[in-house]
């Protein structure tokens, strides 16, 4: 393989694991990999291994074009700029424009399930980024990543401490997927030599309601959990009383509402299709990470 591959957000948790899989799993030569980050000093260890490290700033179009120069395929990991409405979409569109200007052949983008039919406030960012890619002259692959299993580490400690799980998700189901499986799938899609445009639903192998998830957690930890179904308004009030900032109250409530309405009820074998290996089951993930479930 002679393609040059670039990963944005390379200092982040997903980006670092994608880079590891490119080198260790897919045996891509470090000299063919570019790690792009806002802070190159954080990736000095990668540079010492022969991976090119370039500075990137999604708010600087000239720097974007410079970072993408000589690159064949890009993994565009969605940015974390969600506090200012419109900023993340502008960053993504700037990245697509810079990729075209630099002569990039293919962009792999990390999206979310059903961005065209979602009540989550940031869904339009993903949908319009997908649309910008589809309307461009560049090849693209979209990875619609389901919610990370790792996100449960933010919820379960308080649930296990109180013995109660407050939710407005009702009987809605989510196919949680590990970040590691997302990274494997992203690395495979990035390293692929194919040119066809494609969308992949990146999910775990099973779908669970909150009640089913609570039962899995009880089976792993031995601690009983009572699932308490509440309204969106009651959930928001409880989160506010717990000191959660307003922005995240709105997001967390929208996640449950989105689940309740079936927007996360997606199941796919895309991880195995891309990587040749089935994704991890949630029960196995919880068992392997039991020590983190009760962290304060």
LOTORKOL-673220 format. One line per 3 residues: number of its first residue (from 1); their letters; for each residue x, y, z of N, C-alpha, C. Coordinates in steps of 0.2 Angstrom, whole numbers, plus 5000, padded with zeros to 4 digits. Layout:
<recs>
NUM) a) X:Y:Z:X:Y:Z:X:Y:Z  ...
</recs>
This chain:
<recs>
1) xxx) 5004:4994:5000:5000:5000:5000:5004:5006:5000  5003:5011:4996:5007:5017:4995:5003:5023:4997  4997:5023:5000:4993:5028:5001:4995:5032:5008
4) xxx) 4995:5038:5008:4996:5042:5014:4990:5043:5018  4989:5041:5024:4983:5041:5028:4984:5046:5034  4979:5051:5035:4979:5056:5040:4973:5055:5045
7) xxx) 4974:5055:5051:4969:5055:5056:4969:5061:5060  4963:5065:5060:4962:5071:5064:4960:5069:5071  4961:5074:5076:4959:5072:5083:4964:5066:5085
10) xxx) 4970:5066:5083:4975:5061:5084:4977:5060:5091  4976:5066:5095:4978:5065:5102:4972:5063:5107  4966:5062:5104:4960:5060:5107:4960:5053:5108
13) xxx) 4955:5050:5112:4955:5043:5114:4954:5039:5108  4949:5041:5104:4948:5037:5098:4953:5037:5093  4956:5044:5092:4961:5044:5087:4967:5040:5089
16) xxx) 4969:5040:5095:4975:5036:5097:4974:5029:5096  4968:5026:5097:4967:5019:5096:4967:5018:5088  4964:5022:5084:4965:5021:5077:4972:5021:5075
19) xxx) 4976:5025:5077:4983:5025:5075:4986:5019:5077  4985:5016:5083:4988:5010:5085:4986:5004:5081  4979:5004:5079:4977:4999:5074:4980:4999:5067
22) xxx) 4981:5005:5065:4984:5006:5058:4991:5003:5058  4995:5004:5064:5002:5002:5064:5002:4994:5066  4999:4993:5072:4999:4986:5075:4995:4981:5072
25) xxx) 4989:4982:5070:4984:4977:5067:4985:4977:5060  4985:4983:5056:4985:4983:5049:4992:4983:5046  4997:4984:5050:5004:4984:5048:5005:4989:5043
28) xxx) 5002:4995:5044:5004:5001:5039:5010:5004:5042  5015:5006:5037:5021:5009:5039:5020:5015:5042  5023:5017:5047:5022:5023:5051:5024:5029:5046
31) xxx) 5028:5028:5041:5030:5034:5037:5024:5036:5032  5019:5031:5032:5013:5033:5028:5007:5035:5032  5008:5037:5038:5003:5039:5043:5004:5046:5045
34) xxx) 4999:5050:5045:5000:5057:5048:4995:5058:5053  4997:5060:5059:4993:5061:5065:4992:5069:5066  4986:5071:5065:4985:5078:5065:4982:5080:5072
37) xxx) 4984:5086:5075:4982:5088:5081:4983:5095:5082  4979:5098:5087:4980:5105:5089:4986:5106:5093  4989:5101:5096:4995:5101:5100:5000:5096:5098
40) xxx) 5004:5097:5093:5009:5092:5091:5013:5089:5097  5015:5093:5102:5019:5091:5107:5016:5085:5111  5010:5084:5111:5007:5079:5114:5008:5072:5111
43) xxx) 5010:5072:5104:5011:5066:5101:5019:5065:5099  5023:5068:5103:5030:5067:5102:5032:5060:5102  5029:5056:5105:5031:5048:5106:5029:5045:5099
46) xxx) 5024:5047:5096:5022:5045:5089:5027:5047:5084  5029:5053:5084:5034:5056:5080:5041:5052:5080  5043:5050:5086:5049:5046:5087:5048:5039:5084
49) xxx) 5042:5037:5083:5041:5030:5079:5041:5031:5072  5041:5037:5069:5041:5038:5062:5034:5040:5059  5029:5041:5063:5023:5044:5061:5024:5052:5060
52) xxx) 5021:5054:5055:5021:5061:5054:5016:5065:5058  5018:5070:5062:5014:5074:5066:5013:5081:5063  5007:5083:5062:5006:5089:5059:5001:5093:5064
55) xxx) 5002:5100:5064:4997:5104:5068:4991:5105:5063  4985:5105:5067:4979:5106:5063:4974:5111:5067  4971:5115:5064:4966:5119:5068:4960:5120:5063
58) xxx) 4954:5117:5065:4948:5117:5061:4945:5124:5060  4948:5129:5064:4946:5136:5063:4951:5140:5058  4956:5137:5056:4961:5140:5051:4961:5136:5045
61) xxx) 4958:5139:5040:4957:5135:5033:4964:5134:5030  4968:5139:5031:4975:5139:5027:4979:5133:5031  4978:5133:5037:4982:5127:5041:4979:5121:5039
64) xxx) 4973:5120:5039:4969:5114:5037:4972:5111:5030  4972:5116:5025:4975:5114:5018:4982:5112:5018  4986:5115:5023:4993:5113:5023:4994:5107:5026
67) xxx) 4990:5105:5032:4990:5099:5035:4988:5093:5031  4983:5094:5026:4981:5089:5022:4985:5088:5015  4990:5092:5014:4994:5092:5008:4997:5085:5007
70) xxx) 4997:5082:5002:5000:5075:5000:4997:5069:5003  4991:5070:5006:4987:5065:5009:4982:5062:5005  4981:5055:5005:4977:5052:5000:4970:5051:5003
73) xxx) 4970:5049:5010:4964:5047:5013:4964:5050:5020  4958:5053:5022:4958:5056:5029:4952:5053:5033  4954:5052:5040:4949:5050:5044:4947:5057:5048
76) xxx) 4941:5060:5047:4939:5066:5050:4934:5064:5056  4938:5064:5062:4934:5063:5068:4930:5069:5070  4924:5068:5071:4920:5074:5072:4923:5078:5078
79) xxx) 4923:5085:5078:4926:5089:5083:4921:5089:5089  4924:5092:5095:4920:5092:5101:4917:5099:5102  4917:5103:5097:4914:5110:5098:4907:5110:5097
82) xxx) 4904:5108:5103:4896:5108:5103:4893:5114:5107  4897:5118:5111:4894:5123:5115:4892:5129:5111  4895:5130:5106:4893:5136:5102:4889:5133:5095
85) xxx) 4883:5135:5095:4879:5132:5089:4882:5134:5083  4883:5129:5078:4885:5131:5071:4893:5130:5071  4896:5130:5076:4904:5130:5075:4906:5124:5073
88) xxx) 4904:5118:5076:4906:5112:5074:4905:5110:5066  4899:5112:5064:4897:5111:5057:4902:5115:5053  4903:5121:5055:4908:5125:5051:4915:5122:5050
91) xxx) 4917:5119:5056:4923:5116:5056:4924:5110:5051  4918:5106:5051:4918:5100:5047:4918:5102:5040  4914:5107:5038:4914:5110:5031:4920:5113:5029
94) xxx) 4924:5116:5033:4930:5119:5032:4935:5113:5030  4935:5108:5034:4939:5102:5033:4938:5099:5026  4931:5098:5024:4930:5095:5018:4932:5100:5012
97) xxx) 4931:5106:5013:4934:5111:5008:4942:5110:5007  4945:5110:5013:4952:5110:5013:4955:5103:5010  4951:5098:5011:4953:5091:5008:4952:5091:5001
100) xxx) 4947:5094:4998:4946:5095:4991:4952:5099:4988  4953:5105:4991:4959:5109:4989:4966:5106:4989  4967:5101:4994:4973:5098:4994:4974:5092:4990
103) xxx) 4968:5090:4987:4968:5084:4982:4967:5077:4986  4964:5078:4992:4963:5071:4995:4958:5067:4991  4959:5061:4991:4954:5056:4987:4948:5054:4991
106) xxx) 4949:5053:4997:4943:5050:5001:4943:5052:5008  4937:5054:5011:4937:5056:5018:4932:5051:5021  4934:5048:5027:4930:5044:5032:4928:5048:5037
109) xxx) 4922:5049:5039:4919:5053:5044:4915:5049:5049  4916:5051:5055:4913:5048:5061:4906:5052:5062  4901:5049:5061:4894:5052:5062:4891:5049:5068
112) xxx) 4884:5049:5068:4880:5046:5073:4874:5042:5070  4870:5038:5073:4864:5034:5071:4859:5039:5069  4856:5038:5063:4850:5042:5061:4850:5050:5062
115) xxx) 4855:5053:5060:4856:5060:5061:4850:5064:5057  4847:5061:5052:4842:5064:5049:4835:5063:5052  4835:5060:5058:4829:5058:5061:4830:5058:5069
118) xxx) 4832:5063:5072:4834:5063:5079:4832:5070:5082  4831:5069:5089:4829:5075:5093:4836:5077:5097  4841:5074:5095:4848:5077:5099:4850:5083:5096
121) xxx) 4851:5088:5099:4853:5095:5097:4859:5095:5092  4864:5091:5093:4869:5091:5088:4869:5086:5082  4863:5083:5081:4862:5079:5075:4863:5082:5069
124) xxx) 4860:5089:5068:4861:5092:5062:4868:5093:5060  4873:5094:5065:4880:5094:5063:4882:5088:5059  4880:5082:5061:4882:5076:5058:4878:5076:5051
127) xxx) 4872:5077:5051:4868:5076:5045:4871:5081:5039  4872:5087:5041:4874:5092:5036:4882:5091:5034  4886:5088:5038:4892:5086:5036:4892:5080:5031
130) xxx) 4888:5075:5033:4887:5070:5028:4884:5073:5021  4880:5077:5021:4877:5080:5015:4883:5084:5012  4887:5088:5015:4892:5091:5012:4897:5087:5009
133) xxx) 4898:5081:5012:4903:5076:5008:4899:5073:5002  4893:5071:5003:4889:5069:4997:4889:5073:4991  4889:5080:4993:4888:5085:4987:4895:5087:4984
136) xxx) 4900:5084:4987:4907:5086:4985:4910:5082:4980  4915:5083:4977:4919:5079:4972:4923:5074:4975  4923:5073:4981:4928:5069:4985:4924:5062:4987
139) xxx) 4928:5057:4987:4925:5050:4989:4924:5051:4997  4919:5047:4999:4918:5047:5006:4915:5040:5009  4917:5039:5015:4914:5034:5019:4911:5037:5026
142) xxx) 4905:5035:5028:4902:5038:5034:4902:5032:5039  4904:5033:5045:4904:5028:5050:4899:5031:5055  4893:5028:5056:4888:5031:5060:4889:5027:5067
145) xxx) 4893:5029:5071:4895:5026:5077:4889:5026:5082  4887:5021:5085:4882:5021:5090:4886:5023:5097  4882:5024:5102:4885:5026:5109:4890:5021:5111
148) xxx) 4896:5024:5114:4901:5020:5116:4899:5017:5123  4901:5011:5124:4900:5007:5130:4904:5011:5136  4909:5014:5134:4913:5018:5139:4909:5024:5142
151) xxx) 4904:5026:5138:4900:5032:5141:4897:5029:5147  4896:5023:5148:4892:5020:5154:4896:5022:5161  4903:5023:5160:4907:5024:5166:4905:5031:5169
154) xxx) 4902:5035:5165:4899:5041:5168:4893:5041:5172  4889:5035:5170:4882:5035:5173:4882:5029:5179  4886:5024:5178:4885:5018:5182:4887:5019:5189
157) xxx) 4893:5023:5191:4895:5024:5198:4890:5027:5202  4886:5032:5200:4881:5035:5204:4875:5030:5204  4873:5026:5199:4868:5022:5199:4869:5016:5204
160) xxx) 4875:5014:5204:4877:5008:5209:4877:5011:5216  4879:5017:5217:4879:5020:5223:4872:5021:5226  4868:5023:5222:4861:5024:5225:4856:5018:5224
163) xxx) 4858:5013:5219:4854:5008:5218:4848:5009:5214  4848:5016:5211:4842:5018:5207:4845:5021:5200  4841:5019:5195:4843:5022:5188:4837:5025:5186
166) xxx) 4837:5032:5186:4832:5036:5183:4833:5037:5176  4827:5036:5172:4828:5037:5165:4821:5038:5162  4821:5042:5156:4815:5043:5152:4815:5039:5146
169) xxx) 4820:5034:5145:4821:5031:5139:4815:5025:5138  4811:5024:5143:4806:5019:5143:4809:5012:5140  4806:5009:5135:4808:5003:5132:4812:5004:5126
172) xxx) 4815:5010:5125:4819:5011:5119:4826:5007:5120  4829:5005:5114:4835:5001:5114:4841:5004:5111  4846:5003:5114:4853:5005:5111:4858:4999:5110
175) xxx) 4861:4999:5104:4866:4994:5103:4873:4998:5104  4875:4997:5111:4881:5000:5113:4887:4997:5109  4892:5001:5108:4898:4998:5105:4904:5001:5108
178) xxx) 4909:4997:5109:4915:4999:5112:4919:5004:5108  4923:5008:5111:4927:5013:5107:4932:5009:5104  4935:5004:5106:4940:5000:5103:4937:4997:5096
181) xxx) 4931:4995:5096:4928:4992:5090:4927:4998:5085  4925:5004:5088:4924:5009:5083:4931:5011:5080  4936:5011:5084:4943:5012:5082:4945:5007:5077
184) xxx) 4944:5001:5078:4946:4995:5073:4942:4996:5066  4936:4998:5067:4932:4999:5061:4934:5005:5057  4936:5011:5061:4938:5017:5057:4945:5016:5054
187) xxx) 4950:5012:5057:4956:5011:5054:4955:5007:5048  4951:5002:5048:4950:4997:5042:4947:5002:5036  4942:5006:5038:4939:5010:5033:4944:5015:5030
190) xxx) 4948:5018:5034:4953:5022:5032:4959:5019:5028  4961:5013:5029:4966:5010:5026:4964:5006:5019  4957:5006:5019:4954:5002:5013:4956:5006:5006
193) xxx) 4957:5002:5001:4959:5005:4995:4953:5007:4990  4947:5005:4993:4941:5006:4989:4939:5013:4988  4936:5014:4983:4934:5021:4981:4927:5023:4981
196) xxx) 4923:5017:4982:4915:5018:4982:4913:5022:4989  4908:5026:4988:4905:5030:4994:4901:5025:4998  4901:5025:5004:4897:5020:5008:4896:5023:5015
199) xxx) 4890:5021:5018:4888:5022:5025:4888:5016:5029  4891:5016:5035:4891:5010:5039:4888:5012:5046  4884:5007:5048:4881:5008:5055:4886:5004:5060
202) xxx) 4889:5008:5064:4894:5005:5068:4891:5003:5075  4889:4997:5076:4885:4995:5082:4889:4989:5086  4886:4988:5092:4888:4982:5095:4884:4976:5092
205) xxx) 4884:4970:5095:4881:4964:5092:4874:4963:5095  4872:4968:5100:4865:4967:5103:4862:4974:5105  4856:4974:5106:4852:4980:5108:4849:4979:5115
208) xxx) 4849:4984:5119:4847:4983:5126:4843:4989:5128  4837:4988:5132:4834:4993:5135:4838:4995:5142  4836:5000:5145:4839:5002:5151:4838:4996:5156
211) xxx) 4832:4993:5157:4831:4988:5161:4835:4982:5160  4836:4980:5154:4841:4974:5152:4848:4976:5153  4850:4982:5152:4857:4984:5154:4858:4984:5161
214) xxx) 4853:4986:5165:4853:4986:5173:4854:4979:5175  4851:4974:5172:4851:4967:5174:4858:4964:5172  4861:4967:5167:4868:4965:5165:4873:4967:5170
217) xxx) 4872:4973:5172:4876:4976:5177:4876:4973:5184  4869:4971:5186:4868:4967:5192:4872:4960:5192  4871:4957:5186:4874:4951:5185:4882:4951:5186
220) xxx) 4885:4957:5184:4892:4957:5184:4894:4960:5191  4891:4964:5194:4893:4967:5200:4889:4964:5207  4884:4961:5206:4880:4958:5211:4876:4963:5215
223) xxx) 4876:4969:5212:4872:4975:5216:4865:4976:5212  4860:4976:5216:4853:4977:5213:4852:4984:5211  4849:4985:5205:4847:4991:5203:4840:4992:5201
226) xxx) 4837:4997:5204:4830:4998:5202:4829:5003:5197  4826:5002:5191:4826:5006:5186:4819:5010:5187  4820:5017:5187:4814:5021:5188:4813:5026:5182
229) xxx) 4807:5024:5179:4805:5028:5173:4802:5035:5175  4804:5040:5172:4802:5047:5174:4801:5050:5167  4798:5056:5168:4796:5060:5162:4803:5064:5160
232) xxx) 4803:5067:5154:4809:5071:5152:4810:5077:5157  4804:5080:5159:4804:5085:5163:4807:5083:5170  4805:5078:5173:4807:5075:5179:4815:5074:5179
235) xxx) 4817:5071:5173:4824:5069:5173:4828:5075:5172  4826:5080:5169:4829:5087:5168:4830:5090:5175  4825:5090:5179:4825:5093:5186:4830:5089:5190
238) xxx) 4830:5083:5190:4834:5079:5194:4842:5080:5192  4843:5081:5186:4850:5082:5184:4852:5089:5186  4847:5094:5186:4849:5101:5188:4850:5101:5195
241) xxx) 4846:5097:5199:4847:5097:5206:4854:5094:5208  4856:5089:5203:4863:5086:5205:4869:5090:5202  4867:5096:5200:4873:5101:5198:4875:5100:5191
244) xxx) 4871:5097:5187:4874:5096:5180:4872:5103:5176  4877:5105:5172:4876:5111:5169:4870:5111:5164  4867:5117:5162:4861:5117:5158:4862:5114:5151
247) xxx) 4868:5115:5148:4869:5112:5141:4869:5105:5142  4872:5102:5147:4872:5094:5147:4866:5091:5149  4862:5095:5153:4855:5093:5155:4851:5092:5149
250) xxx) 4851:5097:5144:4848:5096:5138:4850:5091:5134  4856:5090:5134:4859:5084:5130:4857:5077:5133  4858:5076:5139:4856:5070:5142:4849:5068:5142
253) xxx) 4845:5073:5142:4838:5072:5142:4836:5070:5134  4839:5074:5130:4838:5072:5123:4840:5065:5121  4846:5063:5124:4848:5056:5123:4843:5051:5125
256) xxx) 4839:5052:5131:4834:5047:5133:4828:5048:5128  4826:5054:5127:4820:5055:5122:4822:5051:5115  4828:5052:5113:4829:5049:5106:4829:5042:5107
259) xxx) 4831:5039:5112:4831:5032:5113:4824:5029:5114  4820:5033:5118:4813:5031:5119:4809:5031:5112  4811:5035:5107:4807:5036:5101:4810:5031:5096
262) xxx) 4815:5027:5098:4817:5022:5093:4823:5024:5089  4826:5030:5090:4831:5032:5085:4837:5029:5086  4838:5025:5091:4845:5022:5092:4844:5014:5091
265) xxx) 4838:5012:5089:4837:5005:5088:4839:5003:5082  4846:5002:5081:4850:5000:5075:4854:4995:5077  4855:4990:5072:4859:4984:5073:4862:4982:5067
268) xxx) 4869:4981:5067:4872:4980:5060:4878:4976:5061  4880:4972:5056:4886:4968:5056:4892:4972:5053  4892:4978:5053:4897:4982:5049:4904:4982:5052
271) xxx) 4904:4981:5059:4911:4980:5062:4914:4974:5059  4911:4969:5059:4914:4962:5057:4915:4963:5049  4911:4966:5046:4912:4967:5038:4918:4971:5037
274) xxx) 4919:4976:5041:4925:4980:5040:4932:4977:5042  4931:4974:5048:4937:4971:5052:4938:4964:5051  4933:4960:5050:4934:4953:5050:4933:4950:5057
277) xxx) 4931:4954:5062:4931:4952:5069:4924:4955:5072  4920:4951:5075:4914:4953:5078:4915:4958:5084  4911:4963:5085:4912:4967:5090:4911:4964:5097
280) xxx) 4913:4967:5102:4913:4964:5109:4905:4965:5112  4903:4960:5115:4897:4960:5118:4897:4965:5125  4891:4968:5126:4891:4972:5132:4893:4969:5139
283) xxx) 4890:4963:5139:4891:4959:5145:4899:4958:5146  4902:4956:5141:4909:4955:5142:4913:4961:5143  4911:4967:5140:4914:4973:5141:4913:4975:5149
286) xxx) 4907:4974:5151:4906:4976:5158:4910:4972:5163  4911:4965:5162:4915:4961:5166:4922:4963:5166  4925:4964:5160:4932:4966:5159:4933:4973:5162
289) xxx) 4928:4977:5163:4930:4984:5166:4926:4985:5173  4925:4980:5176:4921:4980:5182:4924:4985:5187  4930:4986:5188:4933:4990:5193:4931:4997:5191
292) xxx) 4930:4999:5185:4928:5006:5183:4921:5008:5184  4917:5003:5185:4910:5004:5186:4908:5008:5192  4912:5006:5198:4910:5009:5204:4915:5015:5206
295) xx) 4919:5018:5201:4923:5024:5202:4919:5030:5204  4921:5034:5209:4917:5040:5210:4917:5045:5205
</recs>
